[in-house]
Amino acid sequence: MDREHVKGAADKAKGAIKQGAGKLTGDKEMETGGKVDKAKGSAHNAAGDVKDLARDAADAVTK
């Protein structure tokens, strides 16, 4: 697990909280912000997955 995965998990958690709070209070802007944060988290996770695959491929080549 690298920094991208950690950032992704943090952004997803923050987004879920903001989205839930926005729904609860009827604040559409906050709810949308939460969705954006969750999307950022997914992007960070995808970037982390790519880095992991590249690292694994490099390790396989050097063995």
Long-range contacts (C-beta under 8 A, 24 or more apart in sequence): 1-48, 2-48, 2-51, 2-52, 3-48, 4-44, 4-45, 4-47, 4-48, 4-51, 5-44, 5-45, 5-48, 7-41, 7-44, 8-40, 8-41, 8-42, 8-43, 8-44, 8-45, 8-47, 8-48, 9-41, 9-45, 10-41, 11-37, 11-38, 11-40, 11-41, 11-44, 12-37, 12-38, 12-41, 12-42, 12-45, 13-41, 14-41, 15-39, 15-40, 15-41
